[in-house]
C-alpha cells in the first residue's frame, strides 16, 4: 500500500516538478511587477496572466503526456490541455494533470493497436494524422465537459482552504502533512497538490499561504538543532551538516531519518508547523510562488513586498517551537551510542563474496530518491568526492527511483524506497540507507571500492607498521614558532597540515573539532594530540601525523599545550601512533627542547627515530 501511494504521488509530482523553474519565473515576475509588487510596471505585468493561464498548464500537460508516451504523448497532452484551458476561466492545473496523461494513454493504445499494420511509406502520414485527429477530439471533450467539471472541483478545493483559513483551522493540515512527508510523500503533496492550488489563489489574492504548508524549513531546522545540542553519538555528530543542507540547501529528506529514529518527534514537527501557519493566518501573509527547494533563501525570494519579515518570522516560530519540544524528547532518550534508524530497523549491511564481485565489476553507481533532484543529488555529489582519491573508473550519478538508468550496477536509495527501486531495477544490487551524511552501508561500500584502487594499495604500502617507513611523517607537515588565539585554531592548523600531506580529506578536520567537544585531547606535559571521531575513519586516506609548535603555548581547558600533534590512522593504527609518539617524547629534556626549537628537522628526527 505504501508503494502504491508513493507511486501515485510520484506520478502527480512528476507532472509539475520538471516545470518548477517556470513556476518560479512566473512567481518572480508577479512579485516584482504587479501593482503591489517590488517594482510595479504595468507593461511587464501583462506577462502574469498569460503565463498563468496558458504557459504553465500547457507545460504540465506536455510533461504529463511525455511521462506516459514520450514526445507523442507530450504533444497530444498539450493539445488536450488546450481544450480545458479555453473551456474555463480558472487556471487549469488540475485539468492538465488529468488530460495530459489521459491523452497520452489514448495515443499509446492507438499506436499499439496499429503497430505492424501500416503500409510501408505511410507511417508518417498515419502518425501525424492520428495524433492530430485524436488530439482534436480530446480537446473538444475537454472544452465541452472536463473544463467545467475541473473548474467546479477547483473552486471547491479553494473554498475549503479559504474556509479553514477564515476559521483559523488551517494549522490542522499539519497533522496530515508532516507524517506524510517523512514517508517520502513530500513531493507529491507539495508539487502534485499544493502548488497548483496555491497558484490559483495567487491569481485572486496576489499571494497564498498554501505554498508554505509543506515547504516550511522551520520545523526540520528546529528538530535538527535539538539533535545537535542535546543528542549524542552518530545522530549528534551528523546533525550540523544536516542543518546546513536542510535549512539553506532546502533538502528536507535529510531530516526524515532523525524523525524515524524517534517517531515521537513527529509531534514537535506538527506543533512547529501548525504554529507558524497559525501566525501567518493571523497576520495575513503568504507567498507569491512555490518555494522549491524548501530553503530559507527560497522563502525570502518568494515573499511579497513588505512581508519578508513576517515570512521569516513564521519560519523562526516553527523552528523555536519544534526545537523546544524536540529537546524534551531527545534529552530524555539520547544515548552515547545513538544511531539513526538504519541500525535499528533494517538488517546489517552484508559484504559477501558475491557482493564484492559486484563492486569489483561496477562501472556506474546511481543514487536514487523519489524526485531524482534533491537528496539523491546530494548523496551522489558527496560520494563522488569521497571516492575521488581512489582514482576509480567509476561513474556516480543520481536519478529518480522510477527512472534508474539501464546501465546502473549499484543503486543507493533510502530504505523507504527500496521496494520501488527493486521493481524498476530488479537485477541491480540495491544498497539501502537512511542518511546520506553518515551511513554504515555507504562506509562499507566505500571500503569495498577502495580495494579496487591502485592508489589505495599504494597508500597501504606507505603505512608505517614497524618504524622503517618514514612517510607517516613528512618534514612539510611540521610547523614551528606558531601562534594561535585558542585551541580551535590550533586544532584546525594541525588538521590542515594532515590534509595538505594527503593523509585525510577536509571532512576529517571537522571531526577533529567534534572530538574535542566530546572530551579534551590534551595529554599532559604540554602535549595535545587532536584526532577525529570514530565515524571519521572513512575520511582517513592513509596513516600520518602533523606537528605544530606553539612556543608561547595554547590553552586547552586550563592547561597549556606547546606541541599540538594531529593524528590520523587507518583502522586501529592510530593507537600504535599514539604509543610511538608517547615513547619518543617521554624524555623530558628532549621534550623541552622540542617545545622551543626553531628547526623543524629536530622534531622530525626525534619523532622519526
C-alpha positions in Angstrom: 0.0 0.0 0.0 2.8 2.4 0.9 4.5 1.7 -2.5 1.2 2.3 -4.3 0.6 5.6 -2.5 4.2 6.7 -3.2 3.9 5.7 -6.9 0.7 7.7 -7.3 2.2 10.7 -5.5 5.3 10.4 -7.7 3.1 10.4 -10.8 1.4 13.6 -9.6 4.6 15.4 -8.7 6.4 14.2 -11.9 4.0 16.3 -13.9 4.8 19.5 -12.0 8.4 19.2 -10.7 10.2 19.5 -14.1 8.4 22.8 -14.5 9.1 24.3 -11.1 11.6 26.7 -12.7 8.7 28.0 -14.9 6.5 28.5 -11.8 9.4 30.3 -10.0 9.9 32.6 -13.1 6.1 33.4 -13.0 6.3 33.9 -9.3 9.2 36.3 -9.6 7.5 38.3 -12.3 4.4 38.5 -10.2 6.3 39.6 -7.1 8.3 42.3 -9.0 5.9 43.9 -11.4 2.2 43.7 -10.3 0.8 46.9 -8.9 1.6 45.8 -5.3 5.0 44.3 -6.3 8.5 45.5 -5.5 8.9 47.4 -8.8 5.4 48.0 -10.2 5.4 48.0 -14.0 2.1 48.0 -15.9 3.8 46.9 -19.2 5.7 43.9 -17.8 2.8 42.9 -15.5 1.0 41.9 -18.7 3.1 38.7 -18.6 1.5 37.4 -15.5 -2.0 36.3 -16.7 -1.0 34.6 -20.0 1.8 32.7 -18.3 -0.6 31.6 -15.5 -3.5 30.8 -17.8 -1.7 29.2 -20.8 2.0 28.6 -20.3 2.0 26.8 -17.0 -0.9 24.4 -17.7 0.4 23.6 -21.2 3.8 22.8 -19.7 2.2 20.5 -17.2 0.0 18.8 -19.9 3.0 18.3 -22.1 5.2 16.9 -19.3 2.4 14.6 -18.0 1.9 13.2 -21.5 5.6 12.8 -22.1 5.9 10.8 -18.9 3.4 8.3 -20.3 4.2 8.1 -24.1 7.3 10.1 -24.9 7.2 13.1 -27.3 4.0 12.0 -29.0 2.4 11.7 -25.6 3.6 15.2 -24.7 2.3 16.8 -27.9 -1.2 15.2 -27.6 -1.2 16.0 -23.9 -0.7 19.7 -24.7 -3.4 19.6 -27.3 -5.9 18.1 -24.9 -4.9 20.5 -22.2 -5.6 23.4 -24.5 -9.3 22.3 -24.6 -9.8 22.5 -20.9 -7.9 25.8 -20.7 -10.2 27.5 -23.2 -13.3 25.9 -21.6 -13.0 27.8 -18.3 -11.7 30.9 -16.7 -9.9 29.1 -13.9 -6.2 28.2 -14.4 -6.3 24.6 -15.5 -3.5 22.9 -13.5 -5.7 20.0 -12.3 -7.3 19.8 -15.7 -3.8 19.5 -17.3 -2.8 16.8 -14.8 -5.9 14.8 -15.9 -6.0 15.5 -19.7 -2.2 15.2 -20.2 -1.7 11.5 -19.1 -5.2 10.6 -20.4 -4.5 11.8 -23.9 -1.1 10.1 -23.9 -2.6 6.9 -22.7 -5.1 7.0 -25.6 -2.4 7.7 -28.3 -0.3 4.9 -26.8 -3.1 2.4 -27.0 -3.8 3.5 -30.6 -0.1 3.1 -31.6 -0.1 -0.3 -30.1 -3.3 -1.3 -32.0 -1.9 -0.3 -35.4 1.6 -1.5 -34.8 2.8 -3.6 -37.8 -0.4 -2.9 -39.7 0.6 0.3 -41.5 1.8 0.0 -45.1 5.4 1.0 -45.8 5.7 4.6 -46.7 2.5 5.6 -44.9 4.0 5.6 -41.4 4.5 9.4 -41.1 1.1 10.1 -42.6 -0.7 7.8 -40.1 1.4 9.1 -37.1 0.7 12.7 -37.8 -3.0 12.5 -38.7 -3.8 10.0 -35.9 -2.2 12.4 -33.4 -4.0 15.4 -34.9 -7.4 13.8 -35.1 -7.3 12.1 -31.6 -5.9 15.3 -30.1 -8.7 17.4 -31.7 -11.4 15.1 -30.3 -9.9 15.1 -26.8 -9.5 18.9 -26.9 -13.2 19.2 -27.8 -14.2 16.8 -25.0 -12.1 18.8 -22.6 -13.6 22.1 -23.7 -17.2 20.9 -23.5 -17.1 18.7 -20.3 -13.8 18.3 -18.4 -13.0 22.0 -18.2 -16.3 22.9 -16.4 -16.0 19.9 -14.1 -12.5 20.7 -13.1 -13.3 24.3 -12.6 -16.1 23.2 -10.2 -13.7 20.9 -8.3 -11.0 23.6 -8.1 -13.5 26.1 -6.7 -14.5 23.5 -4.0 -10.9 22.9 -3.0 -10.2 26.7 -2.9 -13.3 27.3 -0.9 -12.3 24.7 1.6 -8.8 26.3 2.0 -10.4 29.7 2.4 -12.9 28.3 5.0 -10.1 26.7 7.0 -8.1 29.9 6.8 -11.0 32.2 7.8 -11.8 30.0 10.8 -8.2 29.6 11.9 -8.3 25.9 11.2 -5.6 25.8 8.6 -2.9 24.7 11.1 -4.7 21.4 11.4 -3.5 20.3 7.9 0.0 19.8 9.6 -1.5 16.8 11.3 -1.6 15.1 7.9 1.3 16.8 6.0 4.1 16.2 8.5 3.7 12.4 8.9 3.2 12.1 5.1 6.4 14.0 4.5 8.6 11.5 6.4 7.0 8.7 4.4 8.6 10.4 1.3 5.3 11.8 0.1 6.6 15.4 0.3 7.0 15.9 -3.4 3.5 14.5 -4.1 1.9 16.8 -1.6 3.8 19.9 -2.5 4.1 19.8 -6.3 1.2 17.4 -7.0 -1.5 19.1 -4.9 -0.4 22.4 -3.1 1.5 24.1 -5.9 -1.5 24.1 -8.4 -3.9 25.2 -5.7 -1.6 27.9 -4.4 -1.0 29.3 -7.9 -4.8 29.6 -8.4 -5.0 31.6 -5.2 -2.2 33.9 -6.2 -4.3 35.0 -9.2 -7.1 36.1 -7.0 -5.3 37.3 -3.8 -1.8 38.1 -5.0 -0.3 35.6 -2.6 -1.1 32.2 -1.0 -0.3 30.6 2.3 -0.7 27.2 0.6 2.9 27.4 -0.8 4.2 27.4 2.8 2.3 24.4 4.2 4.7 21.7 3.1 7.9 23.6 2.2 8.4 25.4 5.6 12.0 24.8 6.5 11.4 25.8 10.2 10.3 22.5 11.8 13.2 20.5 10.3 15.7 23.2 11.3 14.4 23.3 14.9 14.5 19.5 15.3 18.0 19.1 13.9 19.3 21.9 16.1 17.9 20.0 19.1 19.8 16.9 18.0 22.9 19.0 17.5 22.8 20.4 21.1 21.2 17.7 23.1 21.8 14.5 21.1 24.6 12.0 21.4 26.6 9.7 19.2 26.3 9.5 15.5 23.0 11.4 15.4 24.6 14.4 17.1 27.8 14.4 15.0 25.9 14.3 11.7 23.3 16.9 12.8 25.4 20.1 12.0 25.9 19.1 8.3 22.2 18.1 8.1 21.2 21.6 9.4 23.1 23.4 6.6 21.7 21.0 3.9 18.1 21.3 5.1 17.8 24.9 6.1 20.0 26.5 3.4 20.0 23.8 0.7 16.3 23.1 1.2 16.6 19.3 1.0 14.1 18.2 3.6 14.6 14.5 3.1 17.8 14.8 5.1 16.0 15.1 8.4 13.5 12.2 7.9 15.8 9.6 9.4 16.1 11.6 12.6 12.3 11.6 13.0 12.0 8.0 12.1 14.6 7.1 14.7 12.3 8.5 17.3 8.7 8.5 15.9 7.6 10.6 18.9 9.4 13.6 17.3 6.6 13.8 14.7 4.6 15.7 17.4 7.1 18.5 17.7 7.2 18.7 13.9 3.4 19.1 13.8 3.4 21.7 16.6 6.1 23.7 14.9 4.5 23.7 11.5 1.0 24.4 12.8 2.2 27.3 15.0 3.8 29.1 12.0 0.7 28.5 9.9 -1.4 30.0 12.6 0.9 33.0 12.8 0.6 33.6 9.0 -3.2 33.2 9.1 -3.5 35.8 11.8 -1.2 38.4 10.1 -2.5 37.6 6.7 0.7 36.7 4.8 1.6 34.2 2.2 4.0 33.6 -0.7 3.8 34.7 -4.4 5.1 31.4 -5.7 6.2 27.9 -4.8 9.4 27.5 -2.7 11.4 24.7 -4.2 13.7 23.7 -2.7 12.2 24.4 0.7 15.1 26.7 1.7 15.1 29.9 3.8 16.5 31.6 0.7 13.5 30.5 -1.3 11.2 31.8 1.3 12.8 35.2 1.2 12.8 35.3 -2.6 9.1 34.4 -2.8 7.9 36.7 0.0 5.6 39.6 -1.3 6.7 43.2 -0.9 6.6 44.4 2.7 6.0 40.9 4.2 9.5 39.4 4.1 10.0 39.7 7.9 6.6 38.1 8.5 7.6 35.1 6.4 11.0 34.8 8.1 9.3 35.2 11.5 7.0 32.3 10.7 9.9 30.1 9.9 11.6 31.1 13.2 8.4 30.5 15.1 8.2 27.0 13.7 11.9 26.4 14.4 11.6 27.6 18.0 8.5 25.6 18.9 10.0 22.4 17.3 13.4 22.9 19.0 11.9 23.3 22.5 9.6 20.4 22.2 12.1 18.2 20.4 14.7 19.0 23.1 12.5 17.5 25.8 12.2 14.2 23.9 15.9 14.0 22.8 17.3 14.8 26.2 15.3 12.1 27.8 16.2 9.4 25.3 19.7 10.3 23.9 22.4 7.6 24.4 26.2 7.7 23.7 25.7 5.0 21.0 22.8 6.9 19.5 22.3 5.9 15.8 20.0 6.8 13.1 17.3 4.2 12.1 19.4 2.3 9.6 21.0 0.5 12.6 17.7 -0.1 14.3 15.1 -1.1 11.7 17.0 -2.9 9.0 19.5 -5.8 8.7 23.2 -5.0 8.9 24.9 -4.3 5.6 26.5 -7.6 4.5 29.6 -7.9 2.4 30.0 -11.3 0.9 31.9 -12.8 -2.0 29.1 -12.1 -4.4 28.7 -8.5 -3.3 32.5 -7.9 -3.5 32.4 -9.3 -7.0 29.6 -6.9 -7.9 31.7 -3.9 -6.7 34.8 -5.2 -8.5 32.9 -5.0 -11.8 30.7 -2.0 -11.2 31.1 1.0 -13.5 28.0 3.0 -12.6 26.6 3.8 -9.1 23.3 5.6 -9.1 21.9 7.4 -6.0 18.1 7.4 -6.3 15.4 9.3 -4.5 11.7 10.0 -5.1 12.1 13.0 -7.4 15.7 12.5 -8.5 16.7 16.1 -7.8 17.3 16.7 -4.1 18.7 14.1 -1.7 19.9 11.8 -4.4 21.9 14.7 -6.0 23.4 15.5 -2.5 24.3 11.8 -1.9 25.9 11.4 -5.3 28.0 14.5 -5.0 29.3 13.7 -1.6 30.1 10.1 -2.5 31.7 11.1 -5.8 34.0 13.5 -3.9 34.7 10.8 -1.3 36.0 8.2 -3.8 37.8 10.8 -5.9 41.2 10.0 -4.3 40.7 6.3 -5.2 41.0 7.2 -8.9 38.5 4.6 -10.0 37.0 4.2 -13.4 33.5 4.6 -11.9 30.6 6.9 -12.7 28.4 8.2 -9.8 25.1 9.9 -10.8 21.6 10.4 -9.4 18.1 9.8 -10.7 14.5 9.3 -9.7 13.8 5.9 -8.2 11.3 5.4 -11.1 13.9 6.2 -13.8 17.0 4.3 -12.8 19.4 4.2 -15.8 19.7 0.8 -17.6 23.4 0.7 -17.2 23.3 1.1 -13.4 25.3 -1.6 -11.5 24.6 -0.4 -7.9 21.7 1.7 -6.7 21.8 3.5 -3.4 18.5 4.7 -2.1 16.6 5.4 1.1 15.1 2.4 3.0 11.5 3.5 2.3 12.2 3.4 -1.5 13.9 0.0 -1.7 10.9 -2.0 -3.0 10.3 0.6 -5.7 14.0 0.5 -6.7 13.9 -3.3 -6.9 10.7 -3.1 -9.0 12.4 -0.7 -11.5 15.8 -2.3 -11.5 15.3 -6.0 -10.4 18.8 -7.2 -11.5 20.7 -4.4 -9.9 22.3 -4.5 -6.4 20.5 -2.2 -4.0 22.3 -0.5 -1.1 19.7 0.6 1.4 20.4 3.8 3.5 18.5 6.3 5.5 21.1 9.0 6.0 23.3 10.5 3.2 25.7 12.1 5.6 26.8 9.2 7.8 25.5 5.7 7.0 27.4 2.4 7.7 26.2 1.0 4.3 28.0 3.8 2.5 31.1 3.2 4.6 31.1 -0.5 3.7 30.6 0.3 0.0 33.5 2.7 0.2 35.7 0.1 1.8 34.9 -2.4 -1.0 35.6 0.2 -3.7 38.9 1.1 -2.0 40.2 -2.4 -2.8 39.9 -1.6 -6.5 42.1 1.4 -6.2 45.7 1.3 -7.1 46.1 4.5 -5.1 44.6 2.8 -2.1 47.1 -0.1 -2.5 50.0 2.3 -2.7 48.7 4.1 0.4 48.6 0.8 2.3 52.2 0.2 1.3 53.2 3.6 2.8 51.6 2.9 6.2 54.2 2.6 8.9 53.9 -0.6 10.7 57.5 -1.2 12.1 59.1 2.2 12.0 61.2 1.7 8.9 59.0 3.7 6.5 59.0 7.5 7.3 56.0 8.5 5.1 53.9 8.6 8.2 55.6 12.0 8.9 56.8 14.5 6.3 59.0 17.4 7.0 56.5 19.8 5.4 53.9 18.6 7.9 55.8 20.2 10.8 55.4 23.9 11.7 57.4 25.7 14.4 57.1 29.1 16.0 53.4 29.4 15.5 50.7 31.4 17.4 47.0 30.6 17.9 44.2 32.5 19.5 42.7 29.4 21.0 42.7 25.6 20.9 40.2 25.5 18.0 42.6 27.5 15.8 45.5 25.2 16.8 43.5 22.0 16.0 42.5 23.5 12.6 46.1 24.2 11.9 47.1 20.6 12.7 44.2 19.2 10.7 45.0 21.3 7.6 48.6 20.0 7.6 47.1 16.5 7.6 45.0 17.5 4.6 48.0 19.0 2.7 50.1 15.9 3.5 47.5 13.7 1.7 46.6 11.8 4.9 42.9 12.9 5.2 40.1 14.6 3.4 38.8 18.0 4.6 35.9 16.5 6.5 38.4 14.9 8.9 39.2 18.4 10.3 35.6 18.9 11.3 35.7 15.5 13.0 38.7 16.7 15.0 36.7 19.6 16.3 33.8 17.3 17.1 36.2 15.0 19.0 37.5 18.0 21.1 33.9 18.9 22.0 33.3 15.5 23.4 36.5 15.5 25.6 39.8 17.3 25.6 42.7 15.8 23.7 45.3 17.4 26.0 47.5 14.6 27.3 49.8 16.5 29.7 53.4 17.7 29.7 52.5 20.4 27.2 51.3 18.0 24.5 47.8 17.8 22.8 47.1 15.1 20.3 43.8 16.0 18.5 42.2 13.4 16.2 38.9 12.6 14.6 35.9 10.7 15.9 35.3 7.0 15.2 32.9 7.8 12.4 35.5 9.9 10.7 37.7 7.0 9.9 36.2 6.9 6.4 37.9 10.3 5.8 41.4 8.9 6.5 43.2 8.3 3.3 46.4 6.9 4.9 48.0 6.9 8.3 50.0 10.0 9.2 50.7 12.8 11.7 51.3 16.5 11.7 53.1 18.7 14.3 52.5 22.4 15.2 54.7 24.0 17.8 53.5 26.9 19.9 56.4 28.4 21.9 54.0 30.6 23.9 51.6 27.8 24.4 47.9 27.4 23.6 45.3 26.9 26.3 43.5 23.6 26.4 40.9 23.7 29.1 43.1 25.3 31.7 46.4 23.7 30.6 48.9 24.9 28.0 50.0 22.8 25.0 53.2 23.7 23.3 53.2 20.8 20.8 49.9 20.0 19.0 50.2 16.7 17.2 47.4 15.8 14.7 46.9 12.1 14.2 45.0 10.1 11.6 45.2 6.3 11.4 43.7 3.7 9.1 41.8 1.2 11.1 43.3 0.9 14.6 46.7 2.2 13.6 46.1 5.5 15.5 46.6 3.5 18.7 50.1 2.4 17.5 50.9 6.0 16.5 49.9 7.3 20.0 52.1 4.7 21.6 55.1 5.6 19.4 54.7 9.3 19.8 54.4 8.9 23.6 57.6 6.8 23.6 59.5 9.3 21.5 58.6 12.2 23.9 59.0 10.5 27.3 62.5 12.1 27.7 61.6 15.4 29.4 64.9 17.1 28.3 64.2 16.2 24.7 60.6 17.3 25.0 61.5 20.7 26.5 63.9 21.2 23.5 61.2 20.4 21.0 58.8 23.0 22.6 61.2 25.8 21.7 63.3 24.7 18.8 63.3 26.8 15.7 64.3 23.9 13.4 61.5 21.6 12.3 64.1 19.0 11.4 64.8 18.4 15.1 61.2 17.4 15.7 61.3 15.3 12.5 64.4 13.4 13.7 63.0 12.7 17.2 59.6 11.5 16.1 61.1 9.6 13.2 63.6 7.7 15.3 
